[in-house]
Amino acid sequence: MTSMNSTTSDLCKALLYPGSVALVGASDDTKKTGGRPQQFLRRAGFAGKVYPINPNRAQVQGEQAWPSLAALPEVPDQVFVLSPTDTVVDTVRECARLGVKLVTVLASGFSETGPEGAAREAELRTIARETGIRILGPSSLGVVNPSNGLMLTANAAFAEPDMPAGKVFVASHSGSMIGALVSRGKARGVGFAGLVSVGSEVDLSVGEICAATLDDPHIEGYVLFLESLHHGDKLQAFAREAAQRGKPVVAYKLGRSGAAAEMSATHTGALAGEDDIADAFLKDLGVVRVDMLETLFEVMPLAQKLPLAPRATKRVGVVTTTGGGAAMVVDQLGIRDVTVEMVSPETLAQLQAADIPGTAGRVLDLTLAGTKYEVMKKALDILLEAPEFDLVVAVVGSSARFQPDLAVKPIIDSAGHDKPLVAMLVPDAPHALAQLTQAQIPCFRTPEACADAIAAVFARRVPGGKAQPVQIQHPHALKESDAYALLDTLKVPHAAAATFPIGSPPAQLPFDYPVVAKVCSADIQHKTEVGGVVLGIQNAAQLGEAFATLRRNLQERAPGIVCDEVLVQPMRKGLTEVLVGYRVDVDAGPIIMLAAGGIWAEVMKDRSIRLAPVTVEVARTMIDEVKMLKTVTGLRGTKKGDLEALAHTIANLSQLAVRPELQVSEAEVNPLMVMPEGEGVLAVDALILQG
């Protein structure tokens, strides 16, 4: 390995290329969990030194055993602690005293078990912080590197011999998943450059582990199996660097059906569910997030072939020897909002000139004639040059299983084209799949996985601006008038407003009637819940009555809450209302959200989320994703809203992510009125939490 800084180089070496390992609690019984790592290491031909530690035996599995770590003739590069939970803290402390670089902990029974376990975990964290030792786990099933025989794992799946090496590195929160990935990958002829069971991340996290391996020339891409986004800052730093280096990252994350994020003061926290934030987080960092486990094995060649770049179009062409098989692919792509383009007249003319048989509609159906090598090859040559396609899918029927040389070989022979070519085989055709995999052609067994992979690769985005960290301990709400003052600094437009003592309604206003009167207090975040809003006030007399109503409602519904002011604004009406919200998520960091506003905000959940800050260009794409805003795009003669002003407002509010001095943890404009084109947008309510 070259060009690593010393810290990442040391961690990568200890993790994947240790010269020596010690097994604390090694068992003589290979059927037991504590006996597997030694057996696997020897079976795989690990060339480094292996030190079984067992104070009760002179030998373990026919090799010399050592009574303790201190008795070893050298300090091992990595220690795998296989002994029970109650021994772990003392063992890790001993490792730190001896100067061990990395210790992996198999045992569970830490913070997930209650206060006693949480205390043990806190001790481990303290040891790591104070001594510099790196800890993998707890609940880690170990580390595997097929290239050098490092089968340092207790996962029973690794009993399988002849594990193929590859160029993809796997980091998984789930220990059992690394075994599942290996067995499934082997069946597809897919090998790995390394697999790490990350466990509970008491110290080392997915992001930090992967970042430490970025300079490893054996690793060309990453697969992540995620249960959470804990340590999101480390994961973000890794993903940004991987994107810059052109090393694809693919992720399968649990939690699509999980509960929404914990309710916050604003609607933004309730609407932006935990998985929605995770989805935006991953895609905004250039990560290919797949929905299906099977896609993990099939998508990497496509992610490598279709580099991460700004993409104006996502157009797919389909050529097939079986109309039914192609229809399944078209359906699956359609429900994922990926467009299958029709063959253009110009391309059709080229096909006809080349005597390509079949029909060209939504797909180019070659029928049985397409099972001839020269027919499929000519068709692929023309489609791969056609400017109307960004990617071409070849769907092959029964010949893929029985005569792969006819329709599969021309796909393999087209692998060198710059434009991505994908294969989907309708029958069970393991031999053809193996050939395609060997040729690094993205190939799929099901239309669902094929569409999942294509949609996921198209959906990733080039990482944008980076937020500046802000530490907010005890956020408090601003009263609405102060919120508007802060919006002014961000150039977020709002309706005119004036405040008056709650006991003294004004005789004159600086703007015309009709107006709205609202209680104005930092202690009242949701005014309607306390009867704190009076609408449609037409004159000074009604304004005096409104002030009296607000005082009465406060006494009845919010006794004890201090409110000395009333905020008055002119009544305004836009073409539509939206919600624009900003929030610092505990894992993902700052996010910006655009959603259908007003009474529909929580009902429709029609929204778009990005990591903040965003550019005006990104804000425009967010507007395109909110379906309700199609009603103000001028469709069928309807009035156009000022969507360009909305884009600028979204971008401006997102700048909170690079204004740490403002100490804002949440900011929400709801509703923000979208006025007719050329008239801008207006905030008519705002809630801001500041540290």
C-alpha positions in Angstrom: 0.0 0.0 0.0 1.1 3.5 -0.7 0.3 7.1 0.1 -1.6 6.4 3.3 -1.1 8.8 6.2 0.4 6.9 9.2 -2.8 6.8 11.2 -5.0 5.1 8.6 -2.0 3.0 7.4 -1.5 1.6 10.8 -5.2 0.9 11.3 -5.6 -0.7 7.9 -2.5 -2.9 8.5 -3.6 -4.0 11.9 -7.1 -4.7 10.6 -6.5 -6.5 7.3 -2.8 -7.2 7.1 -1.7 -8.1 10.7 1.6 -10.0 11.0 0.4 -11.6 14.2 -2.9 -12.2 16.0 -3.8 -13.4 19.4 -7.0 -15.3 20.3 -8.0 -14.7 23.9 -10.2 -17.5 25.1 -9.3 -19.8 22.2 -11.1 -23.2 22.6 -9.7 -26.6 21.7 -13.2 -27.6 20.5 -13.6 -26.4 16.9 -17.4 -26.8 17.2 -17.5 -24.0 19.7 -17.5 -20.3 18.9 -14.1 -19.9 20.6 -12.6 -22.6 18.5 -13.6 -21.4 15.1 -11.1 -18.6 14.4 -8.0 -20.7 14.9 -9.4 -23.5 12.7 -10.4 -21.0 10.0 -7.1 -19.2 10.0 -5.1 -22.5 9.6 -7.5 -23.8 7.0 -7.2 -20.6 4.9 -3.4 -20.7 5.2 -2.9 -17.4 7.1 0.9 -16.8 7.0 1.1 -14.6 10.1 1.6 -15.8 13.6 -1.3 -17.0 15.6 -1.2 -17.1 19.4 -4.0 -19.0 21.2 -4.5 -17.7 24.7 -5.9 -20.2 27.2 -4.6 -20.3 30.8 -6.0 -23.8 31.3 -4.4 -25.7 28.4 -0.8 -26.1 27.2 -2.0 -26.7 23.7 -5.1 -25.6 21.7 -5.9 -27.5 18.5 -2.5 -29.1 18.5 -0.6 -25.8 18.8 1.2 -24.2 21.8 -1.2 -22.2 23.9 -0.1 -19.2 26.0 -1.4 -18.4 29.5 -1.8 -14.7 29.0 -1.1 -11.8 26.6 1.8 -10.7 28.7 3.5 -14.1 28.3 3.6 -13.8 24.5 7.1 -13.3 22.8 5.8 -10.2 21.0 3.0 -7.7 21.0 0.4 -9.0 18.5 -1.0 -6.6 15.9 -4.6 -7.6 16.6 -6.2 -9.4 19.5 -9.6 -11.2 19.1 -11.3 -11.4 22.5 -13.4 -14.6 22.5 -13.8 -14.8 26.3 -17.0 -14.0 28.2 -18.5 -10.5 28.6 -17.3 -10.0 32.2 -13.6 -10.5 31.1 -13.7 -8.0 28.3 -12.9 -4.7 30.0 -9.9 -6.2 31.9 -8.6 -7.8 28.7 -8.9 -4.6 26.6 -7.2 -2.7 29.4 -4.3 -5.3 29.3 -4.1 -4.9 25.5 -3.8 -1.2 25.9 -1.0 -1.5 28.5 1.0 -3.8 26.2 0.6 -1.6 23.2 -1.7 -3.6 21.0 -3.0 -1.5 18.1 -6.4 -3.1 17.6 -8.6 -5.3 19.7 -11.8 -7.0 18.4 -14.5 -7.9 20.9 -16.9 -10.8 20.1 -19.0 -10.7 23.3 -22.3 -8.9 23.6 -23.9 -7.7 26.8 -23.1 -4.0 26.8 -25.3 -1.0 26.4 -28.1 -3.0 24.9 -28.6 -5.0 28.1 -29.1 -2.1 30.6 -27.2 0.1 33.1 -24.6 -2.5 34.0 -23.8 -3.2 30.3 -23.8 0.5 29.6 -21.2 1.0 32.3 -19.0 -1.6 30.8 -19.3 0.1 27.4 -18.4 3.4 28.9 -15.3 1.9 30.4 -14.3 0.6 27.0 -14.8 4.0 25.5 -12.7 5.6 28.2 -9.8 3.1 27.6 -9.8 3.8 23.9 -9.9 7.6 24.4 -7.2 7.6 27.1 -4.8 5.1 25.6 -5.3 5.3 21.8 -6.0 1.6 21.4 -8.7 1.0 18.7 -11.6 -1.2 19.5 -13.8 -3.1 17.0 -17.1 -4.2 18.5 -18.4 -5.3 20.9 -20.6 -7.9 19.2 -18.2 -8.1 16.3 -17.9 -11.5 14.6 -14.5 -10.5 13.4 -12.4 -9.6 10.3 -11.8 -11.5 7.0 -9.3 -10.8 4.2 -9.5 -13.6 1.6 -6.3 -12.4 -0.1 -4.0 -13.4 2.8 -6.0 -16.0 4.6 -7.0 -13.7 7.5 -10.2 -15.6 8.6 -10.2 -14.0 12.0 -13.9 -14.7 12.6 -16.2 -16.7 14.7 -18.9 -16.7 12.0 -19.7 -20.4 11.1 -20.3 -19.5 7.5 -16.6 -19.2 7.0 -16.1 -22.9 7.4 -16.8 -23.0 3.7 -13.4 -23.5 1.8 -12.0 -21.7 -1.2 -13.4 -18.3 -0.6 -12.8 -16.2 -3.7 -10.9 -12.9 -3.3 -12.2 -9.8 -5.0 -12.0 -6.0 -5.0 -15.0 -5.0 -2.9 -14.7 -4.2 0.8 -17.7 -5.0 3.1 -18.5 -3.3 6.4 -21.5 -4.5 8.2 -23.3 -3.7 11.5 -24.6 -7.2 11.4 -22.0 -9.9 12.0 -24.1 -12.7 10.6 -24.5 -10.7 7.3 -20.8 -10.9 6.4 -21.3 -14.7 6.3 -24.4 -14.4 4.3 -22.8 -12.0 1.8 -19.8 -14.4 1.4 -22.0 -17.4 0.7 -24.3 -15.6 -1.7 -21.4 -13.9 -3.4 -19.6 -17.2 -3.9 -22.6 -18.6 -5.6 -22.4 -15.7 -8.0 -18.7 -15.8 -8.4 -18.3 -12.6 -6.5 -15.3 -12.3 -4.2 -14.3 -9.7 -1.6 -11.2 -7.7 -0.6 -12.2 -7.7 3.0 -15.2 -8.1 5.3 -15.5 -6.5 8.8 -18.3 -7.1 11.3 -18.5 -3.7 12.9 -20.8 -4.5 15.8 -21.7 -1.9 18.3 -19.3 0.8 17.3 -18.1 1.6 20.8 -15.0 3.1 19.1 -14.4 2.2 15.5 -17.4 3.0 13.2 -18.3 1.9 9.7 -17.1 5.3 8.3 -13.7 5.3 10.1 -13.0 1.7 9.2 -13.7 2.2 5.5 -11.8 5.5 5.4 -8.7 3.7 6.8 -8.8 1.4 3.7 -9.2 4.0 1.0 -5.6 3.9 0.0 -5.5 0.1 -0.2 -5.0 -0.7 -3.9 -6.8 -4.0 -3.6 -10.1 -2.2 -2.8 -12.0 -0.7 -5.7 -15.5 -0.3 -4.1 -17.5 -0.7 -0.9 -20.6 -2.5 0.3 -22.2 -1.3 3.5 -24.9 -3.1 5.5 -26.2 -0.5 7.9 -28.6 -0.7 10.8 -28.3 3.0 11.7 -26.4 6.2 10.8 -24.7 6.5 14.1 -21.3 8.3 13.8 -22.8 9.9 10.7 -19.9 12.5 10.6 -17.4 9.7 10.1 -19.6 8.0 7.5 -20.0 11.3 5.6 -16.3 12.0 5.6 -15.6 8.6 4.2 -18.3 8.8 1.5 -17.1 12.2 0.3 -13.5 11.0 0.0 -14.6 7.7 -1.7 -16.7 9.8 -4.2 -13.7 12.0 -4.9 -11.5 9.0 -5.6 -14.1 7.3 -7.8 -14.5 4.3 -5.5 -18.3 3.4 -5.6 -20.1 2.9 -2.3 -23.2 0.7 -2.2 -25.4 0.5 0.9 -28.3 -1.6 2.1 -29.9 0.1 5.1 -32.5 -1.4 7.4 -35.3 0.8 8.7 -37.5 1.7 5.7 -40.6 0.8 7.7 -39.3 2.1 11.1 -41.0 4.7 13.2 -40.6 8.4 12.3 -37.9 10.4 13.9 -38.6 11.6 17.4 -41.0 14.5 17.4 -39.4 17.9 17.5 -40.8 21.4 18.0 -41.3 21.8 14.3 -43.3 19.8 11.7 -39.9 19.2 10.0 -38.9 16.7 12.6 -42.2 14.8 12.4 -42.4 14.8 8.6 -38.8 14.0 7.9 -38.9 10.4 9.1 -35.7 8.7 10.2 -35.4 6.7 7.0 -36.2 9.7 4.8 -33.3 11.5 6.3 -31.1 8.4 5.9 -32.1 8.2 2.2 -31.2 11.8 1.5 -28.0 11.4 3.5 -26.8 8.4 1.5 -27.8 9.7 -1.9 -26.4 13.2 -1.4 -23.1 11.6 -0.5 -23.0 9.7 -3.8 -23.9 6.3 -2.2 -25.9 3.8 -4.2 -28.7 2.8 -1.8 -30.4 -0.4 -2.9 -33.7 -1.8 -1.7 -33.0 -5.5 -2.3 -30.3 -7.7 -0.7 -29.6 -9.4 -4.0 -28.8 -6.2 -5.7 -25.8 -5.8 -3.4 -24.0 -8.4 -5.4 -25.0 -7.2 -8.8 -24.9 -3.5 -8.7 -21.1 -2.8 -8.2 -20.1 -3.3 -11.9 -22.8 -0.9 -12.9 -21.8 1.7 -10.3 -18.2 1.5 -11.6 -19.3 1.7 -15.3 -21.7 4.7 -14.7 -19.4 7.1 -12.8 -20.8 9.5 -10.3 -21.5 12.8 -12.1 -24.1 15.5 -12.5 -26.8 13.9 -14.6 -29.5 15.7 -16.5 -31.2 12.6 -18.0 -31.8 9.0 -16.9 -32.8 7.3 -20.1 -32.8 3.6 -20.6 -33.0 1.6 -23.8 -34.2 -2.0 -23.8 -33.4 -4.7 -26.3 -34.8 -8.2 -25.9 -35.3 -11.6 -27.3 -38.4 -12.1 -25.2 -41.2 -9.5 -25.0 -42.6 -10.8 -21.7 -39.2 -10.6 -20.0 -38.6 -7.1 -21.3 -42.1 -6.0 -20.1 -41.2 -7.0 -16.6 -38.1 -4.9 -16.7 -40.0 -1.9 -18.1 -42.7 -2.2 -15.4 -40.1 -2.4 -12.6 -38.2 0.6 -13.9 -41.4 2.6 -14.3 -42.5 2.2 -10.7 -39.1 3.5 -9.8 -39.5 6.6 -12.0 -36.9 5.5 -14.5 -37.8 6.3 -18.1 -37.6 3.6 -20.8 -37.1 5.6 -24.0 -38.5 4.6 -27.3 -36.1 4.0 -30.2 -35.7 7.3 -32.1 -36.6 7.5 -35.8 -32.9 8.0 -36.6 -31.9 4.9 -34.7 -34.7 2.9 -36.2 -33.5 3.8 -39.6 -30.0 2.5 -38.8 -31.5 -0.7 -37.5 -33.5 -1.2 -40.7 -30.5 -0.4 -42.8 -28.6 -3.1 -40.9 -31.4 -5.6 -41.6 -32.2 -6.0 -37.9 -35.5 -7.9 -37.6 -38.2 -7.4 -35.0 -40.3 -4.4 -33.8 -39.3 -1.2 -32.1 -41.8 0.4 -29.7 -41.0 1.0 -26.0 -38.5 -1.8 -26.4 -36.6 -3.2 -29.4 -38.0 -6.8 -29.6 -35.8 -8.9 -31.8 -38.0 -12.0 -31.1 -36.3 -15.3 -31.8 -34.1 -13.7 -34.4 -32.3 -12.0 -31.6 -30.9 -15.4 -30.5 -28.5 -15.2 -33.4 -25.1 -13.8 -32.5 -24.8 -11.4 -35.4 -28.3 -10.0 -34.9 -27.9 -9.2 -31.2 -24.4 -7.9 -31.7 -25.4 -5.5 -34.5 -28.4 -4.3 -32.5 -26.2 -3.6 -29.4 -23.7 -1.7 -31.5 -26.3 0.6 -32.8 -28.2 1.1 -29.5 -25.0 1.8 -27.6 -24.2 4.6 -30.0 -27.7 6.0 -30.0 -27.8 9.4 -28.3 -31.2 8.9 -26.8 -30.0 6.3 -24.3 -27.8 6.8 -21.2 -27.8 3.0 -20.5 -28.9 -0.1 -22.4 -30.5 -3.2 -21.0 -30.4 -6.5 -22.9 -33.1 -9.0 -21.8 -32.4 -12.5 -22.8 -34.8 -15.4 -22.8 -34.3 -19.2 -22.8 -31.2 -19.2 -25.0 -29.3 -17.7 -22.0 -29.5 -21.1 -20.3 -29.2 -23.5 -23.2 -27.2 -21.7 -25.8 -25.4 -18.7 -24.2 -23.1 -18.3 -27.2 -26.1 -17.0 -29.2 -27.5 -14.1 -27.3 -25.2 -13.8 -24.2 -21.8 -13.8 -26.0 -22.6 -10.7 -28.1 -23.4 -8.9 -24.8 -20.0 -9.9 -23.4 -18.3 -8.9 -26.7 -19.9 -5.4 -26.3 -18.4 -4.9 -22.8 -15.8 -2.4 -23.9 -18.3 0.3 -24.9 -18.2 3.5 -22.9 -22.0 3.4 -22.4 -23.2 1.0 -19.7 -24.7 -2.2 -20.9 -26.8 -4.3 -18.4 -28.0 -7.9 -18.9 -31.1 -9.5 -17.4 -31.5 -13.2 -17.9 -35.1 -14.5 -17.7 -34.3 -18.2 -17.1 -32.2 -19.6 -14.4 -28.8 -19.5 -16.2 -26.0 -19.7 -13.7 -23.3 -20.5 -16.3 -24.3 -17.4 -18.4 -24.4 -15.3 -15.2 -20.9 -16.5 -14.3 -19.6 -15.6 -17.8 -21.2 -12.1 -17.6 -19.8 -11.6 -14.1 -16.4 -12.6 -15.2 -16.6 -10.0 -18.0 -17.7 -7.4 -15.5 -21.1 -6.9 -17.2 -23.8 -6.0 -14.7 -26.1 -8.9 -14.8 -29.3 -9.8 -13.0 -31.5 -12.8 -12.3 -34.7 -10.9 -11.7 -36.4 -7.8 -13.2 -36.8 -6.4 -9.6 -33.1 -6.5 -8.9 -32.2 -5.1 -12.3 -34.5 -2.1 -11.9 -33.4 -1.6 -8.3 -29.8 -1.4 -9.4 -30.4 0.9 -12.3 -32.7 3.3 -10.2 -30.2 3.3 -7.3 -27.2 4.2 -9.4 -29.1 6.9 -11.2 -30.4 8.3 -7.8 -27.1 9.0 -6.2 -25.9 12.6 -6.3 -22.5 14.3 -6.4 -21.7 15.5 -2.9 -22.4 19.2 -2.5 -21.3 21.8 0.0 -20.2 20.7 3.4 -21.9 21.9 6.6 -19.8 23.5 9.4 -20.2 21.7 12.7 -22.3 23.4 15.4 -22.7 22.3 19.0 -26.1 23.2 20.5 -26.7 22.2 24.1 -30.0 23.8 25.2 -31.9 25.2 22.2 -34.8 27.6 22.9 -37.5 29.0 20.7 -37.4 32.6 19.4 -40.6 34.6 19.5 -41.9 35.2 16.0 -40.7 38.8 15.6 -37.2 37.7 16.5 -37.5 34.8 14.1 -38.3 37.3 11.3 -35.2 39.3 12.2 -33.1 36.2 11.8 -34.8 35.4 8.5 -33.8 38.9 7.3 -30.1 38.0 7.8 -30.6 35.0 5.6 -32.6 36.9 2.9 -35.7 34.9 3.4 -38.6 37.2 2.6 -41.6 37.4 5.0 -44.7 39.4 5.2 -44.6 42.8 6.9 -45.1 42.6 10.7 -45.5 44.9 13.7 -45.6 44.1 17.4 -47.7 45.9 20.1 -48.2 45.4 23.8 -51.0 42.8 24.3 -53.0 45.3 26.4 -52.7 48.2 24.0 -54.2 47.6 20.5 -52.9 50.3 18.1 -55.2 53.0 16.6 -53.2 52.9 13.4 -51.1 50.3 11.5 -48.2 50.7 9.1 -50.1 48.6 6.5 -53.6 48.2 5.3 -56.4 46.0 6.5 -57.4 43.1 6.5 -54.8 41.8 9.0 -54.1 38.8 11.3 -53.2 39.1 15.0 -51.1 36.5 16.7 -49.7 36.0 20.2 -46.0 36.6 20.2 -44.0 34.7 22.8 -41.0 32.4 22.8 -43.0 30.1 25.2 -45.8 29.5 22.7 -44.5 27.6 19.7 -47.9 26.4 18.3 -50.2 29.4 18.5 -53.4 27.8 17.2 -53.3 25.3 20.1 -53.9 28.1 22.6 -56.3 30.1 20.4 -53.5 32.5 19.7 -54.5 33.5 16.2 -57.3 35.8 15.0 -57.8 36.1 11.2 -59.7 38.5 8.9 -59.5 41.6 11.0 -61.1 44.4 8.9 -60.7 47.6 11.0 -59.4 49.2 14.2 -62.5 48.2 16.2 -62.1 44.6 15.2 -58.4 44.7 16.0 -59.3 45.9 19.6 -61.7 43.0 19.9 -59.0 40.6 18.6 -56.5 41.7 21.3 -59.2 41.1 23.9 -59.9 37.6 22.5 -56.2 36.8 22.5 -55.9 37.9 26.2 -59.0 35.8 27.2 -57.8 32.7 25.3 -54.4 32.9 27.0 -55.9 33.1 30.4 -58.1 30.1 29.7 -55.8 27.9 27.7 -52.3 28.9 28.7 -52.4 30.2 32.3 -49.0 31.0 33.6 -47.3 31.5 30.2 -45.8 34.9 29.8 -47.0 36.7 26.7 -46.7 40.5 26.5 -46.9 41.1 22.8 -49.2 40.7 19.8 -47.8 40.5 16.3 -49.9 41.9 13.5 -49.5 41.2 9.8 -51.4 42.0 6.7 -53.5 39.1 5.4 -51.9 37.8 2.2 -52.9 35.0 -0.1 -50.6 33.1 -2.5 -51.2 30.6 -5.3 -50.2 27.8 -2.9 -48.4 27.2 0.4 -45.3 25.2 1.2 -43.2 24.4 4.3 -39.5 24.9 4.2 -37.7 23.4 7.2 -34.1 23.2 8.4 -33.0 20.8 11.1 -29.7 19.6 12.5 -30.2 15.8 12.7 -28.3 14.0 15.4 -26.8 11.5 12.9 -27.1 13.0 9.4 -26.3 16.6 10.4 -28.1 19.6 8.9 -30.9 18.9 6.5 -33.3 21.1 4.5 -36.8 20.0 3.6 -39.4 21.3 1.2 -43.0 20.0 1.7 -46.6 20.7 0.9 -47.6 23.3 3.4 -50.6 24.5 5.4 -53.1 21.9 6.5 -51.7 19.3 4.0 -48.2 19.2 5.5 -48.7 16.1 7.7 -51.5 14.5 5.7 -49.8 14.3 2.3 -46.2 13.9 3.4 -45.3 15.2 -0.1 -41.7 16.3 0.5 -38.1 16.5 -0.7 -35.1 16.3 1.6 -31.4 17.1 1.1 -28.3 17.6 3.2 -27.8 21.3 3.8 -26.5 23.6 2.5 -27.9 23.3 -1.1 -27.4 25.5 -4.2 -30.2 27.1 -6.0 -29.9 24.4 -8.7 -30.4 21.7 -6.1 -33.3 23.6 -4.7 -34.9 23.5 -8.2 -34.7 19.7 -8.2 -36.3 19.7 -4.8 -39.2 21.7 -6.2 -39.6 19.3 -9.1 -39.9 16.4 -6.5 -42.9 17.9 -4.6 -45.9 16.8 -6.5 -48.2 19.5 -5.1 -46.1 22.2 -6.8 -47.0 20.8 -10.2 -50.3 22.8 -9.7 -48.4 26.1 -10.0 -46.1 25.3 -13.0 -48.5 26.7 -15.6 -50.0 23.3 -16.6 -53.1 23.6 -18.7 -53.3 27.4 -18.5 -53.1 27.6 -14.7 -51.2 30.5 -13.1 -47.5 30.0 -12.6 -46.1 30.5 -9.2 -42.7 32.2 -8.5 -40.8 28.9 -8.2 -37.5 30.6 -8.9 -38.0 32.8 -5.9 -38.9 29.6 -3.9 -35.6 28.0 -5.1 -33.6 31.0 -3.9 -35.4 30.9 -0.5 -34.8 27.2 0.0 -31.1 27.8 -0.7 -30.9 30.8 1.5 -32.5 29.1 4.5 -30.1 26.1 4.0 -27.2 28.4 4.5 -27.8 28.0 8.3 -25.6 24.9 7.8 -22.6 27.2 7.2 -23.5 29.8 9.7 -22.6 28.1 13.0 -22.4 31.5 14.7 -26.2 31.7 14.5 -26.6 28.6 16.6 -29.8 27.4 15.0 -30.8 23.8 15.5 -34.2 24.0 13.8 -35.9 26.6 11.6 -39.2 26.3 9.9 -41.2 28.6 7.7 -44.7 27.3 7.5 -46.6 28.4 5.6 -44.4 30.1 3.0 -46.8 31.5 0.4 -45.8 31.1 -3.3 -47.0 34.2 -5.1 -47.6 34.5 -8.8 -44.5 34.5 -11.0 -42.5 37.7 -10.6 -44.0 38.4 -7.1 -41.8 36.3 -5.0 -42.6 34.2 -1.9 -43.6 35.3 1.6 -43.2 33.7 5.0 -46.2 34.3 7.1 -45.1 32.2 10.1 -41.7 31.1 11.4 -40.5 29.0 14.2 -36.7 29.0 15.0 -34.9 27.1 17.8 -31.6 28.7 18.7 -28.8 27.6 21.1 
